């Protein structure tokens, strides 16, 4: 047989194709999908509640369990998220602002939660806030750093009455209440902005600090998966002592008596103020923290964290937690309510499961 250059080239191509097919077959590994089983039991005893939980996982991982008294037993069914690219941002950016609700959907779906994520523009936001009936059972998330002028100006505030009626709000970006943003216009220091007075009216705080970073985790920042957040907001760090005096909860990292996140009461509602910029790459982590807030029941400052601990679960194995919760948390004289929450912390915390139980009478 006469061997030509063309024949040699054909054989070379054939060999390359065979090698490629074999290599693809040899190295392809289907994606890992861990299965887990999480069970919790509560046993009321004189003066305490025994909490026992067990987590089984088909895949090795590190898990964090948190136990808290959750006096507020209202269930969040809807997350409303303000996004309207016609409005400017401050200490935020358009891409991250858009990305957060995408991750809220991913995390809630991955955890099999019955949460409705509703994105509102400035006009729709005004309609929501003028209906007090939407306050209870809702969480409103702002990640632009500025309220739109449709709901907030120096002379008009639709947000505060909604909060006082029982609404819950999570804020990240520039100082809450400082700006009233106009559609199609950059933020400015005009008279239409409430400025510092607006921030103080929302938070009830007056002593703010300027720190370069917050690097010391608190127990709650770890439980909420906010301990990664070391960023600071110039001139608007939250005084931890003032937060406590205002019946609030420190939920961020700490530095020199200040924090970058706190949950503060507003009438029957509350604000989780995250005094930090929303930066590119933090969208998923921020979304996870919002969902953790819901699953932990940390939606009102009367909640108190009881314990928090990490455990490593080996493949096809289980790990148990036991906690004696002594009566003395924020329980009423007629009932008690405990929440147990477990999340995986070494794979972006997409997995999370919780169980809450109320008892009557108190132990």
C-alpha positions in Angstrom: 0.0 0.0 0.0 1.3 3.4 -1.0 1.6 5.7 2.0 0.9 9.3 1.1 1.0 12.4 3.2 -2.7 12.5 3.0 -3.0 9.0 4.5 -0.6 9.9 7.3 -2.6 13.0 8.1 -5.9 11.0 8.2 -4.4 8.5 10.6 -3.1 11.3 12.8 -6.5 13.0 13.0 -8.1 9.6 13.8 -5.6 9.0 16.7 -6.2 12.5 18.1 -10.0 12.0 18.0 -9.7 8.6 19.7 -7.5 10.1 22.4 -9.8 13.0 23.0 -12.9 10.7 23.3 -11.0 8.4 25.7 -9.7 11.2 27.8 -13.2 12.8 28.0 -14.6 9.5 29.1 -11.8 8.8 31.6 -11.8 12.2 33.4 -15.5 13.0 33.4 -16.9 12.8 36.9 -20.6 13.5 37.6 -21.2 16.4 39.9 -21.4 15.5 43.6 -24.8 15.9 45.2 -24.8 15.4 48.9 -27.9 14.1 50.7 -28.6 15.1 54.2 -31.0 14.3 57.0 -31.5 16.8 59.9 -33.7 16.0 62.9 -34.4 18.0 66.0 -36.3 17.1 69.3 -37.3 19.5 72.1 -38.0 18.3 75.6 -39.4 20.8 78.1 -38.1 20.1 81.7 -38.3 22.1 84.9 -36.5 25.4 84.2 -35.0 24.4 80.9 -35.5 22.9 77.4 -33.4 20.0 76.2 -32.6 20.4 72.5 -31.2 17.3 70.7 -30.3 17.3 67.0 -28.7 15.0 64.6 -27.3 15.6 61.1 -26.4 12.8 58.7 -24.6 13.6 55.4 -23.5 11.6 52.5 -20.6 13.9 52.0 -17.9 15.3 54.3 -18.5 18.8 55.4 -18.3 21.4 58.3 -21.6 22.5 59.7 -22.5 25.2 62.2 -25.5 24.9 64.5 -27.1 27.8 66.3 -29.8 27.8 68.9 -31.8 30.9 69.8 -34.8 32.1 71.8 -37.0 33.5 69.1 -39.8 35.5 70.7 -41.0 36.7 67.3 -42.7 33.7 65.8 -44.0 35.5 62.6 -43.1 33.7 59.5 -41.6 35.5 56.5 -43.3 34.4 53.4 -42.2 37.1 51.0 -38.9 38.9 50.4 -39.5 42.2 48.6 -36.4 43.5 46.9 -36.1 47.1 45.5 -34.3 47.3 42.2 -34.7 50.1 39.7 -31.7 50.9 37.5 -33.1 54.3 36.7 -32.1 55.3 40.2 -28.5 56.0 41.4 -26.6 53.9 44.0 -24.3 54.9 46.9 -21.7 52.5 48.3 -23.2 49.9 46.0 -23.1 49.2 42.3 -25.5 48.3 39.5 -24.2 44.8 38.9 -24.2 43.7 42.5 -27.5 45.4 43.1 -29.0 43.3 40.3 -27.2 40.1 41.4 -28.5 39.8 45.0 -32.1 38.7 44.2 -30.7 36.1 41.8 -28.8 34.5 44.7 -31.8 34.9 47.0 -33.7 32.7 44.6 -30.9 30.2 44.4 -30.4 29.9 48.2 -34.1 29.7 49.1 -34.6 27.1 46.3 -31.6 25.0 47.4 -32.9 25.0 50.9 -36.4 24.0 49.9 -37.9 27.1 51.4 -41.4 28.4 50.4 -40.1 32.0 50.0 -41.4 34.3 47.3 -38.8 36.7 46.0 -40.5 39.8 44.5 -38.5 42.5 42.8 -40.1 46.0 42.9 -39.3 49.1 40.9 -39.7 52.6 42.5 -43.4 52.9 41.6 -44.3 49.4 42.8 -42.3 50.0 46.0 -44.5 53.0 46.8 -47.7 50.9 46.3 -46.3 48.3 48.7 -45.4 50.8 51.5 -48.8 52.5 51.4 -50.5 49.2 52.2 -49.8 48.4 55.9 -51.3 45.0 55.5 -48.2 43.9 53.6 -45.9 44.6 56.6 -46.5 41.5 58.6 -44.9 38.4 57.1 -42.7 40.4 54.8 -39.0 41.3 54.6 -37.9 44.3 52.5 -34.3 44.3 51.2 -32.5 47.5 50.0 -29.0 47.1 48.5 -28.7 50.3 46.6 -27.6 52.6 49.5 -30.4 55.2 48.8 -34.2 55.3 49.1 -36.0 56.4 45.9 -37.9 59.7 46.1 -41.1 57.9 45.4 -41.1 56.7 49.0 -38.7 59.0 50.9 -37.9 62.7 50.8 -37.1 65.4 53.4 -40.9 66.0 53.7 -42.4 62.5 53.0 -41.5 59.1 54.5 -43.5 56.0 53.5 -41.0 53.6 54.9 -41.2 54.4 58.6 -45.0 53.9 59.0 -44.6 50.5 57.2 -41.9 49.5 59.7 -43.9 50.6 62.7 -46.8 48.5 61.4 -44.5 45.4 61.7 -42.4 45.3 58.6 -38.8 44.1 58.6 -36.1 45.8 56.5 -32.5 44.8 55.7 -30.3 47.6 54.5 -26.8 47.6 53.0 -24.9 50.4 51.3 -24.6 54.1 52.3 -26.1 55.4 55.5 -29.8 54.5 55.7 -32.1 57.5 55.3 -29.3 59.9 54.3 -30.3 60.2 50.6 -33.5 60.6 48.6 -32.6 59.5 45.1 -34.1 61.0 42.0 -34.6 59.0 38.8 -32.0 59.6 36.2 -30.0 62.0 38.4 -26.8 61.5 40.3 -27.0 61.8 44.1 -26.3 65.3 45.4 -26.3 67.2 48.7 -29.4 69.2 48.0 -32.1 70.2 50.5 -34.3 67.2 49.3 -31.9 64.9 51.2 -32.7 64.4 54.9 -29.0 63.8 55.6 -27.8 62.8 59.1 -31.2 63.6 60.6 -32.8 61.0 58.4 -30.3 58.3 59.4 -30.8 59.1 63.1 -34.6 59.0 62.7 -34.5 55.5 61.3 -32.0 54.0 63.7 -32.6 56.0 66.9 -28.8 56.2 67.2 -26.6 59.3 67.4 -23.0 58.2 68.0 -21.3 57.0 64.8 -17.7 56.1 64.3 -15.1 55.9 61.5 -13.1 52.7 61.5 -11.1 51.2 58.7 -12.3 47.7 59.2 -14.3 45.4 61.5 -12.3 42.2 62.0 -13.5 40.7 65.3 -16.5 38.3 64.7 -19.4 38.4 67.2 -21.4 35.3 68.0 -24.3 36.6 65.9 -22.2 37.5 62.9 -20.9 33.9 62.8 -24.5 32.5 63.2 -25.8 34.7 60.4 -22.7 34.1 58.2 -21.8 37.8 58.4 -18.4 37.1 59.9 -16.8 37.5 56.5 -17.9 41.1 56.4 -15.0 43.3 57.6 -15.8 46.3 55.3 -16.6 49.7 56.9 -18.8 52.6 56.0 -16.9 55.9 56.5 -18.4 57.9 59.4 -21.3 55.5 60.1 -20.0 52.7 62.2 -22.6 51.7 64.9 -21.8 52.2 68.5 -22.3 48.8 70.2 -23.2 50.2 73.6 -25.8 52.6 72.1 -27.3 49.7 70.1 -27.8 47.7 73.3 -29.2 50.7 75.1 -31.7 51.1 72.3 -32.8 47.5 72.8 -31.0 46.4 69.6 -28.8 43.4 68.8 -25.2 43.6 67.6 -25.1 41.3 64.6 -21.9 42.3 62.8 -18.2 42.2 63.4 -16.6 44.4 66.1 -13.8 46.9 66.5 -13.1 49.3 69.3 -16.6 49.4 70.6 -18.3 49.7 67.2 -20.0 47.2 64.8 -20.9 47.2 61.1 -24.3 45.5 61.5 -27.1 45.8 64.1 -30.8 44.9 64.4 -32.8 47.8 65.8 -36.5 48.0 66.7 -38.8 50.4 64.9 -42.3 50.2 66.4 -43.6 46.7 65.8 -40.9 46.2 63.1 -37.2 46.2 62.9 -34.2 47.2 60.7 -31.1 45.2 60.2 -28.6 48.0 59.3 -25.5 46.7 57.6 -23.1 49.7 57.7 -21.0 48.4 54.8 -20.6 48.8 51.1 -22.1 46.2 48.8 -19.0 45.2 46.7 -18.6 43.1 43.7 -18.3 39.4 44.6 -20.3 39.7 47.9 -23.8 39.2 46.4 -24.1 35.5 47.2 -22.8 35.9 50.8 -25.1 38.8 51.4 -28.1 36.7 50.1 -27.1 33.8 52.3 -27.1 36.1 55.4 -30.5 37.4 54.6 -31.9 33.8 54.3 -30.1 32.8 57.5 -31.8 35.7 59.3 -35.2 34.3 58.4 -34.4 30.7 59.3 -32.8 31.6 62.6 -35.9 33.7 63.5 -33.6 36.7 64.1 -36.1 39.2 62.9 -36.7 41.2 66.0 -34.3 42.3 68.7 -35.9 40.5 71.6 -34.4 37.3 70.1 -31.3 36.0 71.9 -28.7 33.6 70.6 -28.2 30.7 73.1 -25.3 28.8 71.5 -23.3 28.3 68.4 -20.9 25.5 67.5 -19.2 23.9 64.5 -18.9 20.2 63.8 -17.3 18.2 61.0 -19.4 15.4 59.5 -17.6 12.6 57.8 -18.9 11.0 54.6 -21.9 8.7 55.2 -21.8 9.6 58.9 -23.8 11.7 61.4 -23.0 14.1 64.2 -25.2 15.0 67.2 -25.6 18.3 69.2 -27.1 18.5 72.7 -28.0 21.7 74.4 -29.7 22.4 77.7 -31.4 25.8 77.2 -32.0 27.4 80.6 -35.2 29.4 80.9 -34.3 33.1 81.1 -34.1 34.1 77.5 -36.8 36.4 76.0 -39.7 34.1 76.6 -43.1 35.3 77.8 -44.7 34.1 81.0 -47.1 32.0 79.0 -44.9 30.4 76.3 -41.5 29.7 74.9 -40.1 29.5 71.4 -36.8 28.0 70.3 -35.2 27.8 66.9 -32.3 25.4 65.9 -30.5 26.2 62.6 -27.7 24.2 60.9 -25.8 25.3 57.8 -22.8 24.0 55.9 -20.1 26.6 56.2 -17.3 25.2 54.0 -19.1 25.2 50.6 -20.7 28.7 50.4 -23.3 27.8 52.9 -26.0 26.9 50.3 -27.3 24.2 52.6 -29.3 25.2 55.6 -32.1 23.7 57.7 -34.0 24.9 60.7 -36.6 23.7 63.2 -38.5 25.9 65.6 -40.9 24.9 68.4 -43.2 26.8 70.7 -44.3 25.5 74.1 -47.0 26.3 76.6 -46.7 26.6 79.5 -43.1 27.7 79.9 -40.8 25.0 81.4 
